[in-house]
């Protein structure tokens, strides 16, 4: 076999490998999906008679979307972002995490990490068993309401 033939085989193998990895790459969260998730959360909270602030972060923790209803206090926008970031970072709902941190001395120190917010309303966004981002809801009348609205949005991603 000559070196030119080996080179072509190598290039073909590389292209096949790249094509395969493109199909197996983790799904990405985009702005239209984030907008749909925020709309779902807002609709769920509206059914409870509540206006909310909502934030969606991507897998790297960067905000894709932040919005706040006119009747919601401005601090809730940052709370929603931090709930989303906390849920992404810990890969679990913030309502569950906050309750766990308050009941177990080993995890109580989480509340002192600057970006984490251990209040209900953050939900990881999963697709194909991968966390692709997170949603945070604040201002919905308490941690259970915030959690329910975020959960409705997160579940809307599932088939």
Secondary structure, DSSP 8 states (H G I E B T S, - for coil): --HHHHHHHHHHHHHHHHHHHHHHS-----HHHHHHHHHHHHHHHHHTT---EEEEEETTS-EEEEEE-TTS-THHHHHHHHHHHHHHHHTS-HHHHHHHHHH-GGGGGGGGSTT---SS-EEEEEETTEEEEEEEEE-SSSHHHHHHHHHHHHHTT--
